[in-house]
């Protein structure tokens, strides 16, 4: 069996439920996608839905069951694996027997793929067509990977009858265990930074260590935004005998969901560093890993295992896709938000999808609605926003907080409270009203800071319930959606095959709306971000703030310099080069004009 994936793009995780069943929808075509496994409740509901739909016999797992979170996750992933394998077998039968279906499949394969060329040659042959195609498909086709995502920081302590449970029952720990105990052979994407305690827990499961043939049943993918953090985290895990099979680099601001802004480091220079130093990552981790495996008495590996570098965030044209593959030698490019407009691939209700279709650049923005306190990409006009405004007009703030996944603030209770909850906001607003020294402006600013927070646990899963007409219990919360700003340039619902052809340059689904190059768009976001940071800073400027802003500005100016050289020497983007050059000059002037506030003597 060949192990090379059929496609050189993947669908990253989106929200808690937008890609909840994407593998069931797209894996038979060889497309890999990622399921969020933090919310066991939606997984249990979706398991019930598919049980009925495909007449399966998976049992329900109640919250009264011991270790129910992990067990629900394992059961759902096992079920997805069963369905994907069944659909994949049917798909192979179909393209073996049906020439039209085979041609449609060939049309969505990458133009550079050996598989595409092999199948095209077979179609031309007249003799033994069926047998030849059947053999070729059996030995070369495999389904896309059913990968999972865990946000490492979403690791709340859990309690039973007032007693704190052991750490292994924390949210992220239970999710990890659920994946580890599933029959999947796929990857776990760890995002949102390092959680040493969780990382150490991976050692408990044999599937993450190489077997006697040096094969990993379960792989680790780290989502990172710069080389330094990749090296630190990679070495931390290598010392435990654990290998990072892929570094998934994401644009700091030009991505969906939570935005972790770098210190003004732009995506191009970051990718360049990975390209230049990939071997350092491999060698450093390999030497540490060998020693750790020996010490643990596990199977050793003589050669370094495979390490992929992939990238995602803001990609929108086949030329950008091709450029990332060619110039930075990446293994795959993540296409996230545009797939929210593909009903065959993602779980989105009609009302929200229509909102995304008609929203323009000004509607997508970086908000403060996340209880994690990290900037969060979203779009104006969601049903959650409308409901929230109605409630606030009636003087009611905060959510009922039924799931408590983000109840991470220990300010008022050791068991944790979510900053989007009614309980938390009521206390905070009471404290605010009691403060007599605030100016009306300061009061209003602080009130907005408190009440901006939205319940993501419910808001990010409701679309999946609504799409499948599943019952939603509890307080009406509407939908929260977290597309990247790049979606502003896409304006129509498309089929899976149209989207894939667009990625590979065999069709174009973008309107002629002067979409800026992905690197320019990210640069604009960083300039805006720096301006906003400086404008929103308190009256008392500190040395560390000044130092941070100076470094931010310096990194961006160096990034612009890098892009000038890159675009002028690359064979790509020739038709838009004049515009790109002018835009780079414009942002360079803008940046130079930004004055960094100095600390008063």
C-alpha positions in Angstrom: 0.0 0.0 0.0 1.3 3.5 -0.8 1.3 5.8 2.1 1.3 9.1 0.2 -2.1 10.9 0.8 -4.2 11.3 -2.4 -4.5 15.1 -1.8 -2.1 17.9 -0.9 -4.8 19.8 1.0 -6.6 19.0 4.3 -9.6 20.4 6.1 -8.5 21.7 9.5 -10.7 21.6 12.6 -13.4 24.3 12.7 -15.2 25.3 15.9 -16.5 22.5 18.1 -18.8 21.0 15.5 -18.4 22.4 12.0 -16.2 19.4 11.1 -17.7 17.0 13.6 -18.6 14.5 10.9 -16.5 15.8 8.0 -14.6 12.4 7.7 -18.0 10.7 7.1 -18.6 13.2 4.3 -15.3 13.4 2.6 -12.8 10.7 3.7 -13.9 8.2 1.0 -12.4 10.6 -1.6 -9.0 10.5 0.2 -9.6 13.9 1.9 -8.3 14.2 5.4 -10.1 16.3 8.0 -10.1 17.0 11.7 -12.8 16.5 14.4 -12.9 18.4 17.6 -13.2 15.9 20.5 -13.6 18.3 23.5 -17.4 18.2 23.7 -18.5 14.6 24.4 -22.2 15.6 24.4 -22.3 16.6 20.7 -20.3 13.4 19.8 -22.9 11.3 21.7 -25.8 13.1 19.9 -24.1 12.7 16.5 -23.5 9.0 17.3 -27.2 8.6 17.9 -28.0 10.4 14.7 -25.7 8.1 12.5 -26.8 5.0 14.4 -30.3 5.6 13.2 -29.3 6.8 9.7 -27.1 3.8 9.0 -29.0 1.3 11.2 -25.9 0.6 13.4 -25.9 -0.9 16.9 -23.7 1.4 19.0 -25.1 1.8 22.5 -25.8 5.1 24.2 -23.4 6.1 27.0 -25.0 8.0 29.8 -23.3 10.6 32.0 -23.8 8.2 34.9 -21.3 5.8 33.3 -17.8 5.7 34.9 -15.4 7.7 32.7 -18.3 8.6 30.3 -16.4 11.4 28.5 -13.6 9.2 27.3 -15.9 6.3 26.5 -18.2 8.5 24.4 -15.3 9.9 22.4 -13.9 6.4 21.8 -17.3 5.0 20.7 -17.9 8.0 18.3 -14.5 7.7 16.7 -14.9 3.9 16.3 -18.2 4.5 14.7 -16.8 7.1 12.3 -14.0 4.7 11.4 -16.6 1.9 10.6 -18.7 4.3 8.4 -15.7 5.7 6.6 -14.4 2.2 5.8 -17.8 1.1 4.6 -18.2 4.2 2.4 -14.7 3.8 1.1 -15.3 0.2 0.0 -18.6 1.2 -1.8 -16.8 4.1 -3.5 -14.1 1.7 -4.8 -16.8 -0.6 -6.2 -18.5 2.3 -7.8 -15.5 3.7 -9.6 -14.4 0.3 -10.7 -17.8 -0.4 -12.4 -18.9 3.1 -13.4 -16.7 5.0 -15.9 -18.5 8.3 -15.3 -17.9 8.1 -11.5 -14.3 7.2 -12.2 -13.9 10.3 -14.5 -15.4 12.5 -11.9 -13.0 11.2 -9.3 -10.0 11.7 -11.6 -11.2 15.3 -12.1 -10.7 16.1 -8.4 -7.2 14.7 -8.0 -4.2 17.0 -8.0 -2.8 17.6 -11.5 0.7 16.6 -10.4 -0.4 13.3 -8.8 1.0 9.9 -10.0 -2.4 8.4 -9.1 -4.2 10.7 -11.5 -1.8 9.9 -14.3 -2.1 6.2 -13.6 -5.9 6.2 -13.6 -5.9 8.3 -16.8 -3.7 5.8 -18.6 -6.0 2.9 -17.5 -9.1 4.7 -18.8 -7.5 5.0 -22.2 -6.8 1.2 -22.4 -9.4 -0.9 -24.1 -8.5 -4.4 -22.9 -8.9 -5.8 -19.3 -10.2 -2.4 -18.2 -12.2 -3.6 -15.2 -9.4 -5.9 -13.8 -6.7 -3.3 -14.4 -8.6 -0.5 -12.7 -9.7 -2.8 -9.8 -6.1 -3.8 -9.1 -4.8 -0.3 -9.4 -7.5 1.1 -7.0 -6.9 -1.7 -4.5 -3.2 -1.0 -4.3 -3.2 2.8 -4.5 -6.3 4.2 -3.0 -6.8 4.9 0.7 -9.3 7.0 2.6 -8.5 10.4 4.1 -7.3 10.5 7.7 -9.8 10.8 10.5 -7.8 13.2 12.7 -8.8 14.7 16.0 -8.1 18.1 17.7 -7.7 18.9 21.4 -7.3 22.5 22.6 -4.7 21.9 25.3 -5.9 24.7 27.5 -9.4 23.4 27.7 -8.5 21.1 30.5 -10.9 22.0 33.3 -10.7 20.0 36.6 -13.8 17.9 37.2 -15.7 17.2 40.4 -18.1 14.4 41.5 -20.3 15.1 44.6 -18.1 18.1 45.5 -14.9 16.0 45.4 -12.2 16.8 42.9 -11.5 13.9 40.5 -7.9 12.8 39.6 -6.2 14.8 36.9 -6.8 12.0 34.3 -10.5 13.0 34.4 -9.8 16.6 33.4 -11.4 17.6 30.1 -8.5 17.5 27.7 -7.0 14.4 29.5 -10.3 12.5 29.0 -10.4 13.6 25.3 -6.9 12.3 24.8 -7.7 9.0 26.5 -10.9 8.7 24.3 -8.7 9.0 21.2 -5.9 6.8 22.5 -8.4 4.0 23.2 -10.1 4.2 19.9 -9.2 1.8 17.0 -8.2 4.7 14.7 -4.8 4.8 13.2 -4.6 8.6 12.7 -3.3 11.8 14.2 -4.1 14.0 17.2 -3.7 17.7 16.6 -2.7 19.6 19.8 -3.5 23.3 19.5 -3.4 26.5 21.7 0.0 26.1 23.2 1.8 23.8 25.6 0.2 21.9 28.5 3.1 20.0 30.1 0.8 17.9 32.3 -1.3 16.8 29.3 1.8 16.2 27.1 3.2 13.9 29.9 -0.1 12.0 29.9 0.5 10.9 26.3 3.3 8.6 27.6 0.6 6.3 29.2 -0.5 5.0 25.8 1.5 2.6 23.7 -0.1 3.6 20.4 1.9 6.9 20.4 5.2 4.9 20.5 6.8 3.2 17.5 6.2 -0.6 17.1 8.9 -3.1 16.2 8.7 -1.9 12.5 9.1 1.8 13.5 5.4 2.5 12.8 3.2 4.8 14.9 -0.4 3.7 15.2 -1.3 7.2 16.6 0.6 10.3 15.6 1.0 13.7 17.1 0.5 16.9 15.1 1.4 20.2 16.8 -0.2 23.4 15.7 2.4 26.2 16.1 2.8 29.7 15.0 6.7 30.0 15.0 9.8 27.9 14.8 11.0 28.5 18.3 7.9 27.1 19.9 8.0 24.1 17.5 11.6 23.3 18.7 10.7 23.7 22.4 7.6 21.5 22.3 9.2 19.0 19.9 12.1 18.4 22.2 9.9 18.3 25.3 8.0 15.4 23.8 11.1 13.7 22.2 12.6 13.5 25.7 9.6 11.2 26.5 10.2 9.1 23.5 7.3 10.8 21.6 7.7 12.0 18.0 6.0 15.0 16.3 4.9 13.6 12.9 3.7 17.0 11.7 4.1 20.7 12.5 1.0 22.5 11.3 1.8 26.2 11.0 -1.1 28.6 11.2 -1.2 32.3 10.4 -1.4 34.2 13.6 -4.3 36.4 12.5 -5.4 35.3 9.0 -7.1 32.1 10.3 -10.5 31.1 11.8 -11.3 30.6 15.5 -8.9 31.9 18.2 -6.2 34.1 16.8 -2.8 33.9 18.5 -0.9 36.9 17.1 2.8 36.4 16.8 5.2 39.3 17.8 4.8 40.8 14.3 6.3 37.7 12.6 4.6 37.3 9.3 3.7 33.9 7.7 6.3 34.1 4.9 9.4 34.6 7.1 8.0 32.0 9.6 7.7 29.4 6.7 11.1 30.3 5.4 12.6 29.5 8.8 10.9 26.1 8.9 12.1 25.4 5.4 15.7 26.3 6.3 15.8 24.6 9.7 13.6 21.6 9.2 16.6 19.3 9.5 17.5 20.8 12.9 14.0 19.9 14.2 14.4 16.4 12.9 17.9 15.8 14.2 17.3 17.4 17.6 14.2 15.4 18.3 15.6 12.1 16.9 18.7 12.1 19.2 16.5 12.8 22.2 13.9 10.3 21.2 16.4 7.4 20.7 17.8 7.9 24.3 14.3 8.1 25.8 13.0 4.9 24.0 16.1 3.0 25.2 15.7 4.2 28.7 12.0 3.1 28.6 12.8 -0.3 27.1 10.6 0.5 24.1 11.3 -0.4 20.4 14.0 1.8 19.1 14.2 3.6 15.7 17.5 3.8 13.8 16.4 6.5 11.3 14.3 9.6 12.1 10.6 9.0 11.5 8.7 11.1 8.9 8.1 14.7 9.9 5.8 16.8 7.8 5.5 20.6 7.6 2.0 21.9 6.7 0.5 25.4 6.6 -2.9 26.9 6.9 -4.7 30.3 7.3 -6.0 32.6 4.6 -5.2 30.6 1.4 -7.8 31.3 -1.3 -6.4 30.6 -4.8 -4.8 27.7 -6.5 -1.7 29.9 -7.2 -1.3 30.6 -3.5 -1.8 26.9 -2.8 0.8 25.9 -5.4 3.2 28.6 -4.2 3.2 27.3 -0.6 3.8 23.7 -1.8 6.6 24.7 -4.2 8.4 27.5 -2.4 8.3 26.2 1.2 8.2 22.4 0.3 5.2 21.9 2.6 3.4 18.5 2.5 -0.1 19.8 2.6 -2.1 23.1 2.8 -5.0 23.6 5.1 -8.2 25.0 3.5 -10.6 25.8 6.4 -13.2 28.6 6.2 -14.0 28.2 2.4 -15.3 24.7 3.2 -18.0 26.3 5.4 -19.6 27.0 2.0 -19.6 23.4 1.0 -22.6 21.6 2.4 -21.2 18.2 1.4 -18.1 18.8 3.7 -19.1 20.7 6.8 -22.0 20.9 9.3 -23.6 24.4 9.0 -27.2 25.4 9.3 -28.8 27.2 6.3 -29.3 30.5 8.0 -25.6 30.8 9.1 -24.3 29.6 5.7 -26.4 32.3 4.0 -25.0 34.9 6.4 -21.5 33.9 5.4 -22.3 34.1 1.7 -23.5 37.7 1.9 -20.9 39.0 4.5 -18.2 41.4 3.2 -14.8 42.4 4.5 -16.2 44.7 7.1 -18.4 42.0 8.6 -15.5 39.7 9.5 -13.7 40.9 12.6 -11.5 40.0 15.5 -13.7 39.9 18.6 -13.4 39.7 22.4 -16.2 37.2 22.7 -14.1 34.2 23.7 -14.1 33.3 27.5 -10.5 32.2 27.0 -9.5 35.9 26.8 -7.9 35.3 23.4 -9.0 37.3 20.3 -11.6 35.3 18.3 -12.4 35.6 14.6 -16.1 35.9 13.9 -18.7 37.6 11.7 -21.4 40.2 12.4 -25.1 39.3 12.5 -25.0 35.7 13.9 -28.2 34.5 15.6 -26.2 34.4 18.9 -25.4 38.1 18.6 -29.0 39.0 17.8 -30.3 37.0 20.8 -27.6 38.5 23.1 -28.7 42.0 22.0 -32.4 41.2 22.8 -31.4 39.9 26.3 -29.2 42.9 27.1 -32.0 45.3 26.0 -34.0 43.7 28.8 -31.1 44.1 31.3 -30.1 40.4 31.2 -26.5 39.4 30.8 -24.5 36.2 30.5 -25.3 32.6 29.6 -26.8 29.8 31.8 -23.5 27.9 31.2 -24.8 24.3 30.8 -21.6 22.6 29.6 -18.9 24.4 31.6 -16.1 23.4 29.2 -14.6 26.9 29.5 -15.3 27.4 33.3 -11.7 28.1 33.8 -11.7 31.2 35.9 -10.9 30.4 39.6 -11.7 33.9 40.8 -15.0 33.0 42.5 -14.8 29.3 42.9 -12.2 26.5 43.0 -14.5 24.6 40.7 -14.1 27.3 38.0 -16.6 29.7 36.5 -16.9 30.7 32.8 -16.5 34.4 32.1 -19.5 34.2 29.7 -21.8 32.8 32.4 -24.6 34.8 34.0 -23.2 33.9 37.4 -19.8 35.5 36.6 -21.1 38.6 34.8 -23.7 39.4 37.5 -20.9 39.5 40.1 -18.6 41.5 37.9 -21.3 44.0 37.0 -22.2 44.5 40.6 -18.6 45.2 41.5 -18.4 47.7 38.6 -21.5 49.5 39.7 -20.1 49.8 43.2 -17.0 51.6 42.0 -17.8 55.3 42.4 -14.5 56.6 41.0 -15.0 55.5 37.4 -15.7 58.1 34.6 -18.8 57.2 32.4 -16.4 56.4 29.6 -14.4 54.0 31.7 -17.6 52.4 33.1 -18.9 51.8 29.7 -15.6 50.3 28.4 -15.3 48.0 31.4 -19.0 46.9 31.1 -18.5 46.0 27.4 -15.4 44.0 28.3 -17.4 41.9 30.8 -20.6 41.5 28.7 -18.8 40.9 25.3 -18.1 37.2 26.2 -20.4 34.7 24.5 -21.1 31.0 25.4 -18.9 29.2 22.8 -19.7 25.7 24.2 -23.3 26.0 23.0 -22.9 28.5 20.2 -20.3 26.5 18.4 -22.3 23.3 18.3 -25.8 24.6 17.6 -25.3 24.7 13.8 -24.7 20.9 13.7 -27.8 20.2 15.7 -29.9 22.6 13.5 -28.5 21.1 10.3 -29.7 17.6 11.3 -32.9 18.8 13.1 -31.6 17.5 16.4 -33.3 18.7 19.6 -31.5 21.6 21.4 -32.3 21.7 25.1 -31.9 24.6 27.5 -31.7 28.4 27.0 -31.8 29.6 23.4 -28.3 30.6 22.4 -28.2 30.7 18.6 -25.1 30.1 16.6 -21.5 31.4 17.0 -19.3 30.8 14.0 -15.6 31.5 13.7 -14.5 31.9 10.0 -11.2 33.4 9.0 -11.4 36.9 7.4 -10.4 35.3 4.1 -14.0 34.1 3.7 -15.1 37.7 2.9 -13.9 37.0 -0.7 -16.0 33.9 -1.3 -19.7 34.5 -2.1 -21.4 31.3 -3.2 -22.3 27.9 -2.0 -20.4 25.3 -4.0 -20.2 21.5 -4.4 -17.2 19.5 -3.0 -16.0 18.8 -6.5 -16.1 22.5 -7.4 -14.1 23.5 -4.3 -11.5 20.8 -4.9 -11.1 21.8 -8.6 -10.7 25.4 -7.4 -7.9 24.4 -5.0 -6.1 22.6 -7.8 -6.6 25.4 -10.4 -9.1 23.5 -12.6 -12.0 25.9 -11.8 -12.4 29.3 -10.2 -15.2 29.9 -7.7 -14.0 33.4 -6.6 -15.9 36.5 -7.9 -13.8 39.2 -9.5 -13.6 41.1 -6.2 -9.9 42.2 -6.2 -9.0 39.8 -3.4 -5.6 40.8 -2.0 -2.8 38.2 -2.0 -2.9 36.1 1.2 0.4 37.5 2.5 -0.7 41.1 1.9 -4.0 40.5 3.6 -2.2 39.1 6.7 0.2 42.1 6.7 -2.8 44.5 6.7 -4.2 42.6 9.7 -1.0 42.9 11.6 -0.7 46.7 10.9 -4.3 47.1 12.1 -3.6 45.0 15.2 -0.5 47.0 16.2 -2.4 50.3 15.8 -5.3 49.0 17.8 -3.0 47.7 20.6 -1.3 51.1 20.9 -4.6 53.0 20.8 -6.2 50.7 23.4 -3.3 50.8 25.9 -3.7 52.4 29.3 -2.3 55.8 30.1 0.6 54.2 32.1 3.0 52.8 29.4 5.5 50.3 30.7 9.0 49.4 29.5 7.9 45.9 28.6 5.1 47.3 26.4 7.4 49.6 24.6 9.9 46.9 24.0 7.2 44.5 22.7 5.8 47.1 20.3 9.3 48.0 19.0 10.0 44.3 18.4 6.6 43.9 16.7 7.3 46.8 14.4 10.8 45.7 13.6 9.7 42.2 12.7 7.0 43.5 10.4 9.4 45.8 8.6 11.8 42.9 8.1 8.9 40.8 6.9 8.0 43.5 4.3 11.7 43.5 3.1 11.5 39.7 2.9 8.3 39.8 0.7 9.9 42.5 -1.6 12.7 40.0 -2.4 10.5 37.0 -2.5 7.9 38.3 -4.9 10.4 39.9 -7.2 12.4 36.6 -7.6 9.6 34.1 -7.6 7.9 32.8 -10.8 4.6 33.1 -9.0 2.1 36.0 -8.7 3.6 37.7 -11.8 0.2 39.1 -13.0 -0.4 40.9 -9.6 3.2 41.9 -8.9 2.7 45.6 -9.6 -0.2 45.8 -7.1 1.7 43.7 -4.5 4.7 46.0 -4.8 2.6 49.1 -4.3 0.8 47.5 -1.3 4.0 46.5 0.3 5.3 50.1 0.0 2.0 51.5 1.3 2.2 49.3 4.5 5.9 50.1 4.9 5.0 53.8 5.0 2.1 53.2 7.3 4.3 51.2 9.7 7.1 53.7 9.7 4.6 56.4 10.6 3.4 54.5 13.7 4.9 56.1 16.7 5.6 53.7 19.6 4.7 55.5 22.9 7.7 56.1 25.1 7.8 55.6 28.9 7.5 58.9 30.7 10.6 59.8 32.6 
